[in-house]
Amino acid sequence: MAKQSKIAKNERRRLVVARYAVQRAALKAVIRDPRTPPPTRNAAPRGGSWVASRATRAPPGSVTGTA
């Protein structure tokens, strides 16, 4: 059986993945879109400041941020 600390850590990891799922999907869509200009496409994996101006940003009150 797994240690309780490992179970808790895995649960925290699942919450982080769920928290950033929308933002990750938006970034991946920008990268995949052939009409995206290269500077924007290159900034997407790093989550540049342009993310805040996108219509697909997280709803107000949700816990998000760029790390």
N, CA, C and O of each residue as an XYZ file, in Angstrom:
268
protein
N       0.846     -1.186      0.000
C       0.000      0.000      0.000
C       0.885      1.241      0.000
O       1.962      1.249      0.597
N       0.426      2.275     -0.667
C       1.195      3.517     -0.787
C       1.171      4.302      0.527
O       0.218      4.236      1.304
N       2.259      5.046      0.741
C       2.325      5.902      1.921
C       1.293      7.014      1.795
O       0.966      7.453      0.692
N       0.789      7.459      2.928
C      -0.213      8.524      2.938
C       0.325      9.809      2.320
O      -0.418     10.540      1.665
N       1.614     10.091      2.522
C       2.192     11.312      1.955
C       2.198     11.258      0.431
O       1.976     12.276     -0.225
N       2.451     10.073     -0.138
C       2.445      9.932     -1.594
C       1.035     10.073     -2.150
O       0.840     10.656     -3.217
N       0.071      9.551     -1.441
C      -1.322      9.674     -1.864
C      -1.740     11.145     -1.847
O      -2.398     11.621     -2.772
N      -1.352     11.861     -0.784
C      -1.692     13.284     -0.677
C      -0.997     14.090     -1.770
O      -1.603     14.987     -2.356
N       0.266     13.780     -2.048
C       1.006     14.504     -3.078
C       0.367     14.287     -4.447
O       0.257     15.224     -5.238
N      -0.050     13.066     -4.724
C      -0.688     12.779     -6.003
C      -2.013     13.534     -6.125
O      -2.359     14.009     -7.207
N      -2.745     13.645     -5.030
C      -3.998     14.384     -5.056
C      -3.743     15.871     -5.319
O      -4.482     16.495     -6.080
N      -2.708     16.445     -4.700
C      -2.347     17.843     -4.962
C      -1.967     18.026     -6.426
O      -2.329     19.027     -7.045
N      -1.241     17.066     -6.977
C      -0.844     17.130     -8.383
C      -2.071     17.126     -9.284
O      -2.122     17.865    -10.268
N      -3.057     16.303     -8.957
C      -4.291     16.257     -9.747
C      -5.029     17.600     -9.701
O      -5.582     18.049    -10.706
N      -5.031     18.231     -8.530
C      -5.698     19.524     -8.404
C      -4.996     20.595     -9.228
O      -5.655     21.439     -9.836
N      -3.667     20.571     -9.252
C      -2.921     21.550    -10.040
C      -3.194     21.353    -11.531
O      -3.376     22.323    -12.267
N      -3.222     20.112    -11.964
C      -3.509     19.824    -13.373
C      -4.901     20.327    -13.734
O      -5.085     20.937    -14.787
N      -5.867     20.082    -12.882
C      -7.234     20.531    -13.150
C      -7.314     22.064    -13.141
O      -8.044     22.654    -13.938
N      -6.563     22.700    -12.240
C      -6.597     24.154    -12.128
C      -6.097     24.831    -13.398
O      -6.635     25.861    -13.805
N      -5.084     24.266    -14.018
C      -4.477     24.896    -15.181
C      -4.918     24.272    -16.512
O      -4.337     24.585    -17.551
N      -5.911     23.414    -16.504
C      -6.330     22.723    -17.723
C      -6.821     23.697    -18.799
O      -6.469     23.540    -19.968
N      -7.613     24.683    -18.435
C      -8.151     25.641    -19.406
C      -7.022     26.478    -19.990
O      -6.957     26.683    -21.202
N      -6.138     26.959    -19.131
C      -5.022     27.780    -19.595
C      -4.101     26.971    -20.504
O      -3.627     27.476    -21.522
N      -3.851     25.730    -20.140
C      -2.994     24.867    -20.955
C      -3.621     24.624    -22.324
O      -2.925     24.653    -23.339
N      -4.928     24.386    -22.356
C      -5.612     24.160    -23.626
C      -5.538     25.400    -24.516
O      -5.373     25.287    -25.730
N      -5.661     26.582    -23.912
C      -5.584     27.821    -24.692
C      -4.186     28.000    -25.282
O      -4.046     28.390    -26.441
N      -3.164     27.719    -24.494
C      -1.792     27.844    -24.989
C      -1.517     26.853    -26.114
O      -0.875     27.193    -27.107
N      -2.004     25.629    -25.952
C      -1.805     24.618    -26.992
C      -2.534     25.012    -28.277
O      -2.034     24.765    -29.374
N      -3.714     25.624    -28.143
C      -4.455     26.066    -29.325
C      -3.692     27.154    -30.066
O      -3.681     27.177    -31.296
N      -3.056     28.053    -29.328
C      -2.260     29.121    -29.953
C      -1.087     28.515    -30.708
O      -0.782     28.932    -31.826
N      -0.440     27.551    -30.112
C       0.723     26.925    -30.745
C       0.317     26.172    -32.010
O       1.039     26.197    -33.007
N      -0.830     25.505    -31.972
C      -1.273     24.700    -33.118
C      -1.799     25.536    -34.281
O      -1.753     25.095    -35.430
N      -2.296     26.736    -33.995
C      -2.921     27.558    -35.023
C      -1.863     28.070    -36.010
O      -0.950     28.789    -35.606
N      -1.971     27.713    -37.286
C      -0.967     28.155    -38.257
C      -1.003     29.662    -38.528
O      -0.043     30.210    -39.069
N      -2.097     30.337    -38.160
C      -2.197     31.779    -38.373
C      -1.542     32.595    -37.265
O      -1.422     33.814    -37.385
N      -1.120     31.941    -36.197
C      -0.489     32.640    -35.081
C       0.885     33.143    -35.504
O       1.683     32.370    -36.033
N       1.180     34.435    -35.280
C       2.501     34.954    -35.643
C       3.602     34.304    -34.797
O       3.367     33.949    -33.642
N       4.793     34.149    -35.366
C       5.879     33.471    -34.641
C       6.205     34.051    -33.261
O       6.428     33.271    -32.335
N       6.246     35.378    -33.071
C       6.564     35.861    -31.714
C       5.539     35.411    -30.668
O       5.900     35.071    -29.541
N       4.264     35.412    -31.051
C       3.225     34.964    -30.128
C       3.343     33.469    -29.882
O       3.210     33.006    -28.749
N       3.593     32.716    -30.945
C       3.737     31.268    -30.811
C       4.929     30.923    -29.926
O       4.850     30.002    -29.114
N       6.020     31.645    -30.074
C       7.206     31.368    -29.263
C       7.001     31.751    -27.800
O       7.602     31.140    -26.916
N       6.168     32.746    -27.532
C       5.910     33.171    -26.157
C       4.904     32.269    -25.461
O       4.868     32.235    -24.231
N       4.090     31.543    -26.205
C       3.010     30.740    -25.627
C       3.485     29.698    -24.615
O       2.892     29.616    -23.539
N       4.514     28.899    -24.891
C       4.901     27.889    -23.901
C       5.373     28.488    -22.580
O       5.315     27.829    -21.542
N       5.838     29.730    -22.617
C       6.311     30.372    -21.395
C       5.203     31.161    -20.701
O       5.422     31.710    -19.621
N       4.025     31.224    -21.302
C       2.910     31.924    -20.678
C       3.187     33.402    -20.492
O       3.083     33.929    -19.384
N       3.542     34.068    -21.579
C       3.885     35.483    -21.532
C       2.730     36.348    -21.064
O       1.647     35.841    -20.773
N       2.957     37.646    -20.992
C       1.952     38.571    -20.476
C       0.725     38.644    -21.388
O      -0.323     39.132    -20.962
N       0.832     38.177    -22.613
C      -0.304     38.210    -23.532
C      -1.431     37.313    -23.064
O      -2.569     37.485    -23.501
N      -1.148     36.353    -22.181
C      -2.173     35.426    -21.717
C      -3.282     36.184    -20.998
O      -4.453     35.830    -21.130
N      -2.933     37.219    -20.243
C      -3.937     37.964    -19.486
C      -4.933     38.669    -20.397
O      -6.061     38.931    -19.981
N      -4.545     38.979    -21.618
C      -5.440     39.694    -22.517
C      -6.285     38.768    -23.384
O      -7.127     39.240    -24.149
N      -6.077     37.480    -23.280
C      -6.827     36.526    -24.091
C      -8.240     36.357    -23.545
O      -8.461     36.444    -22.337
N      -9.178     36.119    -24.425
C     -10.569     35.918    -24.015
C     -10.747     34.589    -23.292
O     -11.744     34.395    -22.598
N      -9.803     33.679    -23.443
C      -9.927     32.355    -22.847
C      -9.292     32.278    -21.465
O      -9.062     31.185    -20.948
N      -9.008     33.431    -20.862
C      -8.355     33.395    -19.554
C      -9.296     32.821    -18.502
O     -10.499     32.689    -18.727
N      -8.732     32.489    -17.367
C      -9.498     31.877    -16.283
C     -10.529     32.865    -15.740
O     -10.315     34.076    -15.797
N     -11.632     32.363    -15.220
C     -12.662     33.247    -14.684
C     -12.172     33.968    -13.430
O     -11.297     33.463    -12.727
N     -12.733     35.149    -13.143
C     -12.325     35.897    -11.948
C     -12.539     35.059    -10.689
O     -13.521     34.328    -10.561
N     -11.600     35.189     -9.778
C     -11.716     34.455     -8.521
C     -11.016     33.116     -8.534
O     -10.807     32.532     -7.471
N     -10.646     32.605     -9.696
C      -9.937     31.330     -9.716
C      -8.476     31.570     -9.386
O      -7.948     32.657     -9.620
N      -7.836     30.566     -8.850
C      -6.448     30.690     -8.440
C      -5.569     30.280     -9.621
O      -5.427     29.093     -9.914
N      -4.981     31.268    -10.297
C      -4.085     30.995    -11.402
C      -2.926     31.962    -11.328
O      -2.966     32.929    -10.568
N      -1.914     31.713    -12.098
C      -0.779     32.602    -12.149
C       0.282     32.009    -13.045
O       0.246     30.822    -13.366
N       1.214     32.828    -13.442
C       2.295     32.326    -14.262
C       3.490     32.094    -13.368
O       3.872     32.956    -12.577
N       4.058     30.952    -13.499
C       5.198     30.606    -12.657
C       6.471     30.679    -13.449
O       7.548     30.421    -12.912
